[in-house]
Amino acid sequence: MSFNLKNYNTFGLDVSAKDGIVLSDMAMFPLVEKKITENNNKFIVLGQGSDVLFKENYNGLVIINKLLGMDFTEDQDYYYVTCQSGEYFHDLIKACMARKIYGLENLAFIPGTAGAAPIQNVGAYGVSFADFCRFVEVIDLQEQKIKRFKCAECNFGYRTSIFKEDNNKVRYIVTSIGLKIPKKYEYHISYGAFQGKEFHSPIELYDFIGNIRNQKLPNPKEIGNAGSFFKNPIITKENFMKF
Ligand SMILES: Cc1cc2nc3c(=O)[nH]c(=O)nc-3n(C[C@H](O)[C@H](O)[C@H](O)COP(=O)(O)OP(=O)(O)OC[C@H]3O[C@@H](n4cnc5c(N)ncnc54)[C@H](O)[C@@H]3O)c2cc1C
């Protein structure tokens, strides 16, 4: 059996996996686990495939995440958003904005699924996923149960998290994320790109970010890519002063 991955990687590479399954319902998990065993535990979860580069055909199981659904609640000070991991992260931001829940705009237009967002703690323009994370829910394949990590337990750092650790890549499948968004809106515009700019609404900020992102990276539908390949270097103040 072979599972074509051309539509599941933003490079659009015409590669295949030995086996594949589209996960669209939590009730499918016994079947997913059966397939993982059949493939000798060699598997990878893919959302939109916007952060992967296949050098060759994949000799294992690919689990395509299509778990969908969003839920919005609130209290006096915060909005609480729960999102199934197969939703596109940008769609989640648009769904928040449609409900006048603002705060995530700096993260708009990042390709990929909500479930992949905590993996590398996606970030852009001075804001990262961790800033709004309340929890990350996973299937723990080792302990065979659903587990909820509070934000502080995810070890988020600059483009990293506990889920990137080698052992955990084959242990946890992210099934949903929970966000906590303050009702008291704050602009996050200290990043260089915003210098000298004034914004009169979060929507204006969202549009501005859309424009600069369009200029920086090609749309993967036109030219295959996976965004930036580098991390901004972190250097000492002493070295910084030399420049
Ligand atoms: C044009 C472009 C611009 C980009 N801009 C940014 C940016 O500004 N900031 C930024 O941080 N990133 C950026 N990226 C990278 C990418 O958008 C993010 O890394 C995104 O989170 C990947 O989501 P995905 O669903 O495509 O993940 P995939 O590429 O499908 O998977 C990425 C990794 O996460 C794992 N994974 C995915 N889903 C799950 C899950 N449910 N459970 C467990 N593991 C999982 C996969 O196994 C893989 O190791 C950009 C990419 C492109 C193509």
The ligand as an SDF file (V2000), in Angstrom:
LIG
                    3D

 53 58  0  0  0  0  0  0  0  0999 V2000
    5.0640   30.3840    4.0030 C   0  0  0  0  0  0  0  0  0  0  0  0
    5.3450   29.8960    5.4200 C   0  0  0  0  0  0  0  0  0  0  0  0
    5.4680   30.8140    6.4490 C   0  0  0  0  0  0  0  0  0  0  0  0
    5.7250   30.3860    7.7630 C   0  0  0  0  0  0  0  0  0  0  0  0
    5.8100   31.3230    8.7470 N   0  0  0  0  0  0  0  0  0  0  0  0
    6.0350   30.9350   10.0160 C   0  0  0  0  0  0  0  0  0  0  0  0
    6.1160   31.8920   11.0850 C   0  0  0  0  0  0  0  0  0  0  0  0
    5.9650   33.0870   10.8740 O   0  0  0  0  0  0  0  0  0  0  0  0
    6.3380   31.4390   12.3340 N   0  0  0  0  0  0  0  0  0  0  0  0
    6.4780   30.1090   12.6120 C   0  0  0  0  0  0  0  0  0  0  0  0
    6.6760   29.7730   13.7860 O   0  0  0  0  0  0  0  0  0  0  0  0
    6.4100   29.1710   11.6310 N   0  0  0  0  0  0  0  0  0  0  0  0
    6.1840   29.5430   10.3550 C   0  0  0  0  0  0  0  0  0  0  0  0
    6.1180   28.6080    9.3500 N   0  0  0  0  0  0  0  0  0  0  0  0
    6.2720   27.1890    9.6930 C   0  0  0  0  0  0  0  0  0  0  0  0
    4.9090   26.4590    9.8900 C   0  0  0  0  0  0  0  0  0  0  0  0
    3.8560   27.2600    9.4680 O   0  0  0  0  0  0  0  0  0  0  0  0
    4.6780   26.1030   11.3660 C   0  0  0  0  0  0  0  0  0  0  0  0
    5.7430   25.3150   11.8550 O   0  0  0  0  0  0  0  0  0  0  0  0
    3.3530   25.3360   11.5620 C   0  0  0  0  0  0  0  0  0  0  0  0
    3.0800   25.2080   12.9290 O   0  0  0  0  0  0  0  0  0  0  0  0
    3.3880   23.9520   10.9220 C   0  0  0  0  0  0  0  0  0  0  0  0
    2.0670   23.4380   10.9740 O   0  0  0  0  0  0  0  0  0  0  0  0
    1.6930   22.1510   10.1080 P   0  0  0  0  0  0  0  0  0  0  0  0
    0.3130   21.7590   10.4800 O   0  0  0  0  0  0  0  0  0  0  0  0
    1.9360   22.4390    8.6770 O   0  0  0  0  0  0  0  0  0  0  0  0
    2.7530   21.1190   10.6700 O   0  0  0  0  0  0  0  0  0  0  0  0
    3.4790   19.9540    9.8470 P   0  0  0  0  0  0  0  0  0  0  0  0
    4.4690   20.5500    8.9150 O   0  0  0  0  0  0  0  0  0  0  0  0
    2.4660   19.0450    9.3000 O   0  0  0  0  0  0  0  0  0  0  0  0
    4.2580   19.2530   11.0430 O   0  0  0  0  0  0  0  0  0  0  0  0
    5.3450   19.9060   11.6540 C   0  0  0  0  0  0  0  0  0  0  0  0
    5.8760   19.0320   12.7970 C   0  0  0  0  0  0  0  0  0  0  0  0
    4.9050   18.9590   13.8410 O   0  0  0  0  0  0  0  0  0  0  0  0
    4.5030   17.5990   14.0400 C   0  0  0  0  0  0  0  0  0  0  0  0
    3.0540   17.6070   14.2540 N   0  0  0  0  0  0  0  0  0  0  0  0
    2.1250   18.2100   13.4770 C   0  0  0  0  0  0  0  0  0  0  0  0
    0.9000   18.0470   14.0020 N   0  0  0  0  0  0  0  0  0  0  0  0
    1.0570   17.3170   15.1200 C   0  0  0  0  0  0  0  0  0  0  0  0
    0.1580   16.7990   16.0980 C   0  0  0  0  0  0  0  0  0  0  0  0
   -1.1670   16.9970   16.0320 N   0  0  0  0  0  0  0  0  0  0  0  0
    0.6650   16.0820   17.1350 N   0  0  0  0  0  0  0  0  0  0  0  0
    2.0010   15.8660   17.2280 C   0  0  0  0  0  0  0  0  0  0  0  0
    2.8970   16.3140   16.3250 N   0  0  0  0  0  0  0  0  0  0  0  0
    2.4390   17.0400   15.2900 C   0  0  0  0  0  0  0  0  0  0  0  0
    4.8810   16.8730   12.7760 C   0  0  0  0  0  0  0  0  0  0  0  0
    5.0890   15.4950   13.0100 O   0  0  0  0  0  0  0  0  0  0  0  0
    6.1520   17.5990   12.3700 C   0  0  0  0  0  0  0  0  0  0  0  0
    7.2490   17.1270   13.1200 O   0  0  0  0  0  0  0  0  0  0  0  0
    5.8580   29.0070    8.0400 C   0  0  0  0  0  0  0  0  0  0  0  0
    5.7160   28.0690    6.9890 C   0  0  0  0  0  0  0  0  0  0  0  0
    5.4560   28.5120    5.6820 C   0  0  0  0  0  0  0  0  0  0  0  0
    5.2860   27.5060    4.5870 C   0  0  0  0  0  0  0  0  0  0  0  0
  1  2  1  0
  2  3  1  0
  2 52  2  0
  3  4  2  0
  4  5  1  0
  4 50  1  0
  5  6  2  0
  6  7  1  0
  6 13  1  0
  7  8  2  0
  7  9  1  0
  9 10  1  0
 10 11  2  0
 10 12  1  0
 12 13  2  0
 13 14  1  0
 14 15  1  0
 14 50  1  0
 15 16  1  0
 16 17  1  0
 16 18  1  0
 18 19  1  0
 18 20  1  0
 20 21  1  0
 20 22  1  0
 22 23  1  0
 23 24  1  0
 24 25  2  0
 24 26  1  0
 24 27  1  0
 27 28  1  0
 28 29  2  0
 28 30  1  0
 28 31  1  0
 31 32  1  0
 32 33  1  0
 33 34  1  0
 33 48  1  0
 34 35  1  0
 35 36  1  0
 35 46  1  0
 36 37  1  0
 36 45  1  0
 37 38  2  0
 38 39  1  0
 39 40  1  0
 39 45  2  0
 40 41  1  0
 40 42  2  0
 42 43  1  0
 43 44  2  0
 44 45  1  0
 46 47  1  0
 46 48  1  0
 48 49  1  0
 50 51  2  0
 51 52  1  0
 52 53  1  0
M  END
$$$$
